[in-house]
Amino acid sequence: MFADLIANVAMSTSAVGSAIDGKARLVVLPELVTSGYAFETAAEAEAVAITAHHPVFASWAEQAARNDAVVVGGFCELGDDGIYNSAAVVDASGVRAVYRKTHLWDREKLWFRAGSALPPVVDTAIGRIGVAICYDVEFPELTRHLGLAGADIVAVPTNWPFHERPVGERPAEVVLAMAAARVNRMAIACCDRSGTERGQHWTEGTTIIGSDGWPCAVAGISAPANDPADFAVATADLDLTAGRRKRFTGLADLFADRRTDLYGP
């Protein structure tokens, strides 16, 4: 719900709890899940900005502890030098890492500072989890970094604005995520918004992609369109170690065959 921090804390914690009840080990929430997205002024963003010490993360950690799980969710971060569009990686011990979005989309540049560090890959109880946020996935340099850094899966909190596409086609953003998964042999879990916020309709493209590049699960809308409580859920069982083998054949290796002598690392 837009700019309703209290409601969003409760809703996100409830969603994490429901996923843990379903035996989830990795839970991915949307971009800016604690605040909403469609800001019209910098003051609106600042009013709902929080630090990584906010109690919401302790609530996510408490839920995660019930199944030794990991939660990755977006939040509007109050930094020492400005406001960031960020994502937190949380397990039973609390916040393990915070990533600040490095590629800001459109009007985000009016409210947020761009992150200045590459996204982390966090060793967890379930595997090596990388993080990207929304527009980041459009940059193959970033997803390649995550692949080379050893990510088994990349969690992608996102708010994809809806764009028209040919009948029967997947959203372009999902196609890009599929390509990134394929060329890096790593799974990708994208959690998108659903419904409409301040007139902005979302793509509703929540998709889990295996390390072979093919979708394993796509979310279905589970509330009436435009309802503030709209949400969509996708679940899949993945072998996160499968992508550690970068070979297609005995002589074709995705990473070993890179020509870094021609185009750099």
Sequence and secondary structure as in RCSB ss.txt:
>XXXX:A:sequence
MFADLIANVAMSTSAVGSAIDGKARLVVLPELVTSGYAFETAAEAEAVAITAHHPVFASWAEQAARNDAVVVGGF
CELGDDGIYNSAAVVDASGVRAVYRKTHLWDREKLWFRAGSALPPVVDTAIGRIGVAICYDVEFPELTRHLGLAG
ADIVAVPTNWPFHERPVGERPAEVVLAMAAARVNRMAIACCDRSGTERGQHWTEGTTIIGSDGWPCAVAGISAPA
NDPADFAVATADLDLTAGRRKRFTGLADLFADRRTDLYGP
>XXXX:A:secstr
 TT HHHHHHHHHHHHHHHHHTT SEEE  TTTTT S  SSHHHHHHT B TTSHHHHHHHHHHGGGT EEEEEE
EEEETTEEEEEEEEEETTEEEEEEE SS  TTHHHH B   S   EEEETTEEEEE  GGGGG HHHHHHHHHTT
 SEEEEE   B     TT   HHHHHHHHHHHHHT EEEEE   SEETTEEB    EEE TTS EEEE EE S T
T TT  EE      TTGGG  BSSSS BTTTT  HHHH  
